[in-house]
């Protein structure tokens, strides 16, 4: 073997022995259709916001390889069912671990769509998966799941109630179908009896004809046949009475069963209403707690404003004192300078001493007048500053009293109020807006106190981009939030 061929052979062996980094991670999905089949269902996949692939699953097991460095969205849908979405990010996976075993599994189940259920929470993904360096593998985002947990709980409660209504409707339809079948059976029985009666009438007519033709010979046979017919008629009447009694017994049993089911339905409805009342009481208690916390925060804020106002008043008084001292020092310096000039002029020009003395006296009188006017102006400024400080303190006290009274009225209304519409709540008394953060969410909270009802509106903006709107902890649309939270009167 030549040197060239030996080098090529060693290079190929080296390439075959080097580890090959995986370029994909495999996702194993179990896709369930609640109370249904996978026909007409499909899974739509987008990658980095653009269409990537559509899968028509014929069974509930799906395996899909995903390339590293992308953002995938899996959408699970079927006509008549609620659509769900799952986000998977394969970004941020270090090169040195891409060759490891990073495959993972998850389960998705979709449910039938019922009328009247709010499914706005499913406009966003129900779960997010990403590479977690701490776990050294793919994991779901627990913070994101917690952020939509309340909305998911509300949906699940509404779905269970609607499902019970559907089941009750199905039971009623089944009872009506059984009643219809029983009526058809009774009609068939009556038709059979009529046919038998017609056959008996035809038979009696034939016997009567034979009796007319052979009256003498068949008189005894006719009597026997008549008696036999009477026995058959009596037996038929007895059987008819027994069947009627059996039908009445079954009808009574069915009525008792219907009454039992109606009683169970009423009990279930009473339990649901009791649960709703308990939830309403809990929401009212939470609203009162929030109002009390806001009242305490307002009192603290007012105290801080009064403290800052007092500090500003002290600072203004200090500046006024400094200005007064500077003015007095300037006046003293001017007086000393004038005296020095007077003495110098007296030594140089003795003959003008009288004139200079008179001029100095006039100047001193003028300066005394200026100093007196400056002192009067300073006193006026001091009195004005004091009056302004008193006015600010009075306005702060009056504002605090008004807000405290408004908060007390709002707390009283919240304690006594029952849910009512915007039209029934009366005119707006006060409106406040507060923006703050809670974890990975930015919350804009607007509190509107009306004459007979207090409403708290929230816009929750998640860092991942999702926005949800609430009114007194109940989910509402963006249109309703914009229309009601910005109302002014």
MARROBA-362542 format. One record per residue (C-alpha): residue in one letter; x, y, z; residue number from 1. Coordinates in steps of 0.001 Angstrom, whole numbers, plus 500000, padded with zeros to 6 digits. Layout:
BEGIN
["A" [X Y Z] NUM];
...
***
This chain:
BEGIN
["X" [500000 500000 500000] 1];
["X" [501408 503367 498949] 2];
["X" [501791 506234 501413] 3];
["X" [498947 508204 499792] 4];
["X" [496433 505379 500078] 5];
["X" [497526 504629 503663] 6];
["X" [496920 508275 504690] 7];
["X" [493448 508293 503045] 8];
["X" [492525 505058 504827] 9];
["X" [493616 506401 508235] 10];
["X" [491623 509640 507661] 11];
["X" [488428 507679 506871] 12];
["X" [488847 505512 509996] 13];
["X" [489349 508638 512109] 14];
["X" [486168 510266 510750] 15];
["X" [484162 507110 511475] 16];
["X" [485374 506984 515090] 17];
["X" [484644 510683 515899] 18];
["X" [481369 511294 517872] 19];
["X" [478542 512763 515789] 20];
["X" [476492 515478 517493] 21];
["X" [472742 515052 517185] 22];
["X" [470991 517821 515260] 23];
["X" [467482 517032 516544] 24];
["X" [465521 516231 519681] 25];
["X" [462641 513736 519441] 26];
["X" [459256 514596 521021] 27];
["X" [456837 511753 521846] 28];
["X" [453223 512981 522125] 29];
["X" [450083 511209 523316] 30];
["X" [447128 512964 521683] 31];
["X" [443716 512062 523246] 32];
["X" [440258 513096 521976] 33];
["X" [437842 513078 524934] 34];
["X" [434716 510987 524138] 35];
["X" [435634 510928 520456] 36];
["X" [437857 509482 517722] 37];
["X" [440872 510898 515881] 38];
["X" [439029 511164 512563] 39];
["X" [438951 514765 511188] 40];
["X" [441522 515815 513835] 41];
["X" [444917 517299 512907] 42];
["X" [448094 518733 514416] 43];
["X" [449415 521978 512847] 44];
["X" [453097 522822 513561] 45];
["X" [454686 526259 513036] 46];
["X" [458401 526993 513332] 47];
["X" [459625 530504 514190] 48];
["X" [456166 531918 513370] 49];
["X" [455805 530309 509895] 50];
["X" [453928 527189 508763] 51];
["X" [456079 524078 509091] 52];
["X" [454017 520869 508963] 53];
["X" [450451 519488 509289] 54];
["X" [449841 515978 510680] 55];
["X" [446578 513969 510304] 56];
["X" [446901 511515 513213] 57];
["X" [445061 508213 512856] 58];
["X" [445917 507231 516413] 59];
["X" [446895 508870 519691] 60];
["X" [450684 508411 519399] 61];
["X" [452792 511006 517541] 62];
["X" [456595 511144 517275] 63];
["X" [458151 514307 515823] 64];
["X" [461887 515238 515522] 65];
["X" [462644 518936 516164] 66];
["X" [465805 520734 515065] 67];
["X" [467788 522764 517611] 68];
["X" [467675 526570 517631] 69];
["X" [463992 527130 516790] 70];
["X" [460653 528052 518367] 71];
["X" [457844 525517 517641] 72];
["X" [454081 525820 518261] 73];
["X" [451945 522622 518154] 74];
["X" [448191 523261 517572] 75];
["X" [445811 520318 518299] 76];
["X" [442351 520751 516729] 77];
["X" [439201 518903 515645] 78];
["X" [435811 520259 514474] 79];
["X" [433449 520656 517441] 80];
["X" [436338 520495 519969] 81];
["X" [438357 523143 521867] 82];
["X" [441713 523883 520214] 83];
["X" [444860 523636 522384] 84];
["X" [448422 524887 521755] 85];
["X" [451817 523816 523135] 86];
["X" [455049 525860 522709] 87];
["X" [458446 524124 522516] 88];
["X" [461702 526098 522320] 89];
["X" [464829 524234 521235] 90];
["X" [466949 527373 521540] 91];
["X" [469757 527745 524044] 92];
["X" [470864 524087 524027] 93];
["X" [474686 524000 524423] 94];
["X" [476596 522317 521629] 95];
["X" [478320 519921 524012] 96];
["X" [475010 518414 525210] 97];
["X" [473202 518183 521877] 98];
["X" [474521 514679 521467] 99];
["X" [472989 513558 524806] 100];
["X" [469647 511835 525248] 101];
["X" [467290 514863 525352] 102];
["X" [464075 513256 524019] 103];
["X" [460980 513918 526138] 104];
["X" [457216 513104 526271] 105];
["X" [453996 515014 526988] 106];
["X" [450227 514382 526854] 107];
["X" [447504 516595 525290] 108];
["X" [443727 516029 525561] 109];
["X" [441041 518091 523777] 110];
["X" [437389 518371 524870] 111];
["X" [434072 518988 523142] 112];
["X" [433086 522642 522628] 113];
["X" [429891 523670 524488] 114];
["X" [427917 526855 523903] 115];
["X" [428265 529613 526521] 116];
["X" [431738 528606 527842] 117];
["X" [434507 531249 527818] 118];
["X" [437531 529700 526042] 119];
["X" [439657 532876 525740] 120];
["X" [442405 531248 527870] 121];
["X" [443068 528795 525003] 122];
["X" [444017 531663 522677] 123];
["X" [447431 531308 524367] 124];
["X" [449485 528087 524762] 125];
["X" [448451 525907 527721] 126];
["X" [452087 524845 528345] 127];
["X" [455632 525872 527362] 128];
["X" [458675 523610 527163] 129];
["X" [462302 524778 527059] 130];
["X" [465819 523511 527757] 131];
["X" [466556 523868 531496] 132];
["X" [470296 523913 532214] 133];
["X" [469630 523100 535888] 134];
["X" [467678 519962 534948] 135];
["X" [470063 519193 532047] 136];
["X" [467055 518495 529836] 137];
["X" [463737 519807 528569] 138];
["X" [461131 520891 531157] 139];
["X" [457876 522841 531173] 140];
["X" [457731 526460 532351] 141];
["X" [456111 526338 535831] 142];
["X" [455927 530151 536167] 143];
["X" [453939 530375 532927] 144];
["X" [451593 527574 534031] 145];
["X" [450946 529369 537358] 146];
["X" [450138 532621 535507] 147];
["X" [447185 531016 533646] 148];
["X" [446132 528597 536388] 149];
["X" [443275 530802 537638] 150];
["X" [441795 531158 534135] 151];
["X" [442126 527377 533568] 152];
["X" [440357 526652 536878] 153];
["X" [437482 528945 535882] 154];
["X" [437175 527185 532515] 155];
["X" [437222 523710 534123] 156];
["X" [434416 524686 536555] 157];
["X" [432254 526081 533728] 158];
["X" [432979 522991 531599] 159];
["X" [431945 520579 534383] 160];
["X" [428670 522452 534904] 161];
["X" [427894 522465 531150] 162];
["X" [428766 518769 530909] 163];
["X" [426260 518002 533702] 164];
["X" [423600 519957 531790] 165];
["X" [424369 517952 528626] 166];
["X" [424179 514666 530520] 167];
["X" [420820 515691 532058] 168];
["X" [419494 516540 528568] 169];
["X" [420674 513147 527272] 170];
["X" [418890 511358 530159] 171];
["X" [415648 513256 529401] 172];
["X" [415879 512347 525702] 173];
["X" [416470 508688 526615] 174];
["X" [413388 508660 528899] 175];
["X" [411266 510172 526123] 176];
["X" [412554 507535 523662] 177];
["X" [411650 504726 526087] 178];
["X" [408181 506257 526559] 179];
["X" [407709 506414 522777] 180];
["X" [408742 502760 522389] 181];
["X" [406291 501727 525132] 182];
["X" [403485 503610 523335] 183];
["X" [404338 501851 520060] 184];
["X" [404297 498455 521809] 185];
["X" [400898 499219 523339] 186];
["X" [399541 500245 519919] 187];
["X" [400868 497039 518354] 188];
["X" [399190 494998 521103] 189];
["X" [395871 496759 520500] 190];
["X" [396168 496112 516755] 191];
["X" [396851 492421 517421] 192];
["X" [393769 492189 519631] 193];
["X" [391640 493860 516946] 194];
["X" [392917 491359 514349] 195];
["X" [392050 488472 516654] 196];
["X" [388577 489943 517236] 197];
["X" [388033 490268 513475] 198];
["X" [389143 486642 512961] 199];
["X" [386753 485527 515702] 200];
["X" [383900 487467 514060] 201];
["X" [384660 485851 510692] 202];
["X" [384745 482426 512302] 203];
["X" [381411 483011 514046] 204];
["X" [379872 484121 510729] 205];
["X" [381084 480923 509051] 206];
["X" [379673 478795 511842] 207];
["X" [376366 480662 511646] 208];
["X" [376158 479898 507908] 209];
["X" [376896 476214 508504] 210];
["X" [374343 476189 511309] 211];
["X" [371681 477619 508948] 212];
["X" [372416 474915 506388] 213];
["X" [372520 472035 508876] 214];
["X" [370408 473358 511728] 215];
["X" [369167 470073 512990] 216];
["X" [372382 468096 512663] 217];
["X" [374705 470785 514008] 218];
["X" [372594 472220 516893] 219];
["X" [374565 470328 519537] 220];
["X" [377920 471227 517880] 221];
["X" [376844 474891 517748] 222];
["X" [376065 474889 521476] 223];
["X" [379456 473370 522269] 224];
["X" [381222 475883 520075] 225];
["X" [379313 478771 521721] 226];
["X" [380341 477620 525164] 227];
["X" [383950 477180 524048] 228];
["X" [383889 480654 522556] 229];
["X" [382557 482094 525818] 230];
["X" [385425 480416 527676] 231];
["X" [387937 481839 525188] 232];
["X" [386390 485304 525469] 233];
["X" [386507 485127 529249] 234];
["X" [390184 484066 529112] 235];
["X" [390977 486869 526660] 236];
["X" [389269 489402 528955] 237];
["X" [391226 488117 531918] 238];
["X" [394528 488378 529991] 239];
["X" [393612 491875 528809] 240];
["X" [392950 492981 532399] 241];
["X" [396279 491471 533547] 242];
["X" [398179 493292 530733] 243];
["X" [396467 496583 531631] 244];
["X" [397407 496135 535299] 245];
["X" [401024 495343 534277] 246];
["X" [401182 498459 532060] 247];
["X" [399825 500607 534925] 248];
["X" [402423 499173 537302] 249];
["X" [405253 499919 534832] 250];
["X" [403937 503456 534292] 251];
["X" [403863 504028 538074] 252];
["X" [407455 502728 538377] 253];
["X" [408575 505000 535521] 254];
["X" [406881 508012 537143] 255];
["X" [408626 507238 540455] 256];
["X" [411985 506951 538641] 257];
["X" [411391 510286 536863] 258];
["X" [410533 511935 540197] 259];
["X" [413746 510549 541754] 260];
["X" [415876 511891 538890] 261];
["X" [414161 515297 539101] 262];
["X" [414868 515401 542867] 263];
["X" [418550 514560 542276] 264];
["X" [418755 517306 539638] 265];
["X" [417214 519848 542076] 266];
["X" [419667 518812 544799] 267];
["X" [422613 519180 542404] 268];
["X" [421373 522642 541394] 269];
["X" [421016 523694 545057] 270];
["X" [424596 522509 545756] 271];
["X" [425875 524465 542735] 272];
["X" [424063 527632 543875] 273];
["X" [425460 527209 547423] 274];
["X" [428966 526898 545990] 275];
["X" [428461 530030 543841] 276];
["X" [427245 531961 546916] 277];
["X" [430313 530823 548889] 278];
["X" [432593 531955 546038] 279];
["X" [430805 535333 545914] 280];
["X" [431285 535759 549682] 281];
["X" [434982 534964 549285] 282];
["X" [435334 537529 546465] 283];
["X" [433578 540187 548587] 284];
["X" [435906 539452 551515] 285];
["X" [438915 539765 549200] 286];
["X" [437577 543087 547857] 287];
["X" [437155 544403 551417] 288];
["X" [440695 543349 552254] 289];
["X" [442048 545135 549156] 290];
["X" [440046 548268 550051] 291];
["X" [441456 548217 553617] 292];
["X" [445028 547838 552299] 293];
["X" [444477 550728 549876] 294];
["X" [443075 552869 552718] 295];
["X" [446171 552210 554866] 296];
["X" [448438 552967 551891] 297];
["X" [446558 556230 551299] 298];
["X" [446942 557267 554962] 299];
["X" [450697 556525 554789] 300];
["X" [450938 558500 551550] 301];
["X" [449133 561476 553107] 302];
["X" [451453 561388 556137] 303];
["X" [454470 561363 553808] 304];
["X" [453052 564314 551820] 305];
["X" [452558 566301 555052] 306];
["X" [456114 565496 556137] 307];
["X" [457480 566647 552748] 308];
["X" [455336 569811 552912] 309];
["X" [456757 570613 556386] 310];
["X" [460311 570050 555107] 311];
["X" [459658 572351 552126] 312];
["X" [458272 575038 554475] 313];
["X" [461374 574767 556712] 314];
["X" [463624 575008 553652] 315];
["X" [461803 578117 552389] 316];
["X" [462097 579762 555860] 317];
["X" [465825 578994 555921] 318];
["X" [466298 580563 552463] 319];
["X" [464352 583661 553542] 320];
["X" [466575 584000 556645] 321];
["X" [469710 583682 554497] 322];
["X" [468429 586342 552090] 323];
["X" [467646 588656 555057] 324];
["X" [471134 588167 556571] 325];
["X" [472785 588812 553197] 326];
["X" [470763 592004 552771] 327];
["X" [471734 593269 556215] 328];
["X" [475415 592485 555572] 329];
["X" [475267 594322 552247] 330];
["X" [473711 597361 553955] 331];
["X" [476427 597357 556650] 332];
["X" [479202 597169 554032] 333];
["X" [477674 600068 552131] 334];
["X" [477488 602122 555358] 335];
["X" [481173 601445 556166] 336];
["X" [482224 602390 552660] 337];
["X" [480266 605625 552793] 338];
["X" [481840 606536 556148] 339];
["X" [485330 605951 554785] 340];
["X" [484656 608153 551777] 341];
["X" [483236 610848 554054] 342];
["X" [486374 610926 556249] 343];
["X" [488653 610995 553241] 344];
["X" [486705 613848 551634] 345];
["X" [486745 615810 554947] 346];
["X" [490599 615647 555101] 347];
["X" [490999 616766 551494] 348];
["X" [488294 619413 551259] 349];
["X" [487573 621046 554626] 350];
["X" [485521 623819 553175] 351];
["X" [482931 621426 551835] 352];
["X" [482490 619635 555178] 353];
["X" [479079 621063 555807] 354];
["X" [477781 620075 552369] 355];
["X" [479218 616579 552626] 356];
["X" [477733 616200 556135] 357];
["X" [474326 617233 554874] 358];
["X" [474673 614918 551887] 359];
["X" [475786 612049 554140] 360];
["X" [472829 612700 556462] 361];
["X" [470431 612676 553517] 362];
["X" [472017 609452 552232] 363];
["X" [471738 607849 555659] 364];
["X" [468070 608793 555895] 365];
["X" [467438 607332 552467] 366];
["X" [469269 604120 553404] 367];
["X" [467336 603925 556655] 368];
["X" [464131 604216 554645] 369];
["X" [465368 601502 552265] 370];
["X" [466265 599248 555183] 371];
["X" [462870 599851 556791] 372];
["X" [461121 599070 553484] 373];
["X" [463281 595934 553041] 374];
["X" [462398 594834 556573] 375];
["X" [458704 595439 555870] 376];
["X" [458939 593463 552614] 377];
["X" [460718 590648 554446] 378];
["X" [457985 590596 557098] 379];
["X" [455394 590437 554325] 380];
["X" [457259 587521 552693] 381];
["X" [457495 585706 556047] 382];
["X" [453794 586200 556675] 383];
["X" [452950 585074 553121] 384];
["X" [455151 581941 553471] 385];
["X" [453463 581143 556799] 386];
["X" [450011 581671 555273] 387];
["X" [450939 579472 552277] 388];
["X" [452211 576740 554615] 389];
["X" [448986 576894 556675] 390];
["X" [446900 576804 553497] 391];
["X" [448822 573732 552153] 392];
["X" [448435 571917 555471] 393];
["X" [444707 572751 555576] 394];
["X" [444253 571532 551988] 395];
["X" [446148 568310 552797] 396];
["X" [443950 567712 555870] 397];
["X" [440766 568401 553899] 398];
["X" [441926 566140 551049] 399];
["X" [442769 563357 553536] 400];
["X" [439357 563743 555192] 401];
["X" [437582 563599 551822] 402];
["X" [439527 560526 550686] 403];
["X" [439076 558832 554078] 404];
["X" [435342 559487 553896] 405];
["X" [435224 558208 550300] 406];
["X" [437177 555073 551313] 407];
["X" [434828 554503 554274] 408];
["X" [431824 554850 551982] 409];
["X" [433450 552510 549433] 410];
["X" [434201 549942 552163] 411];
["X" [430607 550190 553406] 412];
["X" [429269 549779 549886] 413];
["X" [431563 546810 549238] 414];
["X" [430431 545169 552497] 415];
["X" [426733 545650 551699] 416];
["X" [426759 545477 547932] 417];
["X" [425442 542748 545708] 418];
["X" [426611 542280 542103] 419];
["X" [424826 544790 539848] 420];
["X" [425211 546232 536374] 421];
["X" [427059 549460 535502] 422];
["X" [423723 551179 534761] 423];
["X" [422356 550323 538222] 424];
["X" [425561 551265 540117] 425];
["X" [425017 555039 539771] 426];
["X" [427400 557895 538932] 427];
["X" [431182 557781 539427] 428];
["X" [432331 559087 542835] 429];
["X" [436089 558573 542395] 430];
["X" [438573 556856 540090] 431];
["X" [442154 555728 540778] 432];
["X" [444748 553929 538660] 433];
["X" [447825 551969 539828] 434];
["X" [450522 550153 537802] 435];
["X" [452758 547542 539472] 436];
["X" [454487 544217 538823] 437];
["X" [453735 540746 540191] 438];
["X" [456470 538285 539282] 439];
["X" [456568 538018 535469] 440];
["X" [453427 540153 535045] 441];
["X" [452744 543885 534748] 442];
["X" [449363 544753 536294] 443];
["X" [447365 547911 535532] 444];
["X" [444642 548217 538198] 445];
["X" [441782 550736 537883] 446];
["X" [439371 551213 540836] 447];
["X" [436083 553023 540105] 448];
["X" [433848 553890 543073] 449];
["X" [430258 554454 541946] 450];
["X" [427340 555507 544147] 451];
["X" [426155 551946 544893] 452];
["X" [428976 549669 543682] 453];
["X" [432778 549554 543535] 454];
["X" [434405 547961 540448] 455];
["X" [438054 546848 540193] 456];
["X" [439423 546379 536652] 457];
["X" [442764 544666 535913] 458];
["X" [444836 544380 532762] 459];
["X" [447491 541638 533267] 460];
["X" [450326 541778 530714] 461];
["X" [452672 538750 530792] 462];
["X" [456331 539052 529817] 463];
["X" [455787 536353 527163] 464];
["X" [453241 538621 525423] 465];
["X" [449846 537378 526647] 466];
["X" [447295 539975 527862] 467];
["X" [444225 539160 529989] 468];
["X" [441439 541409 531297] 469];
["X" [439416 541056 534533] 470];
["X" [436498 542806 536265] 471];
["X" [436197 542000 540018] 472];
["X" [438378 538857 539382] 473];
["X" [436069 537757 536512] 474];
["X" [437516 537435 532999] 475];
["X" [436183 540026 530477] 476];
["X" [437007 541067 526908] 477];
["X" [439381 543891 525934] 478];
["X" [436450 545865 524508] 479];
["X" [434567 545748 527824] 480];
["X" [437745 546671 529752] 481];
["X" [438462 549688 527514] 482];
["X" [434820 550860 527614] 483];
["X" [434278 550560 531379] 484];
["X" [437702 551311 532937] 485];
["X" [438066 554643 531085] 486];
["X" [434544 555877 531856] 487];
["X" [434355 559448 533217] 488];
["X" [431416 561462 534505] 489];
***
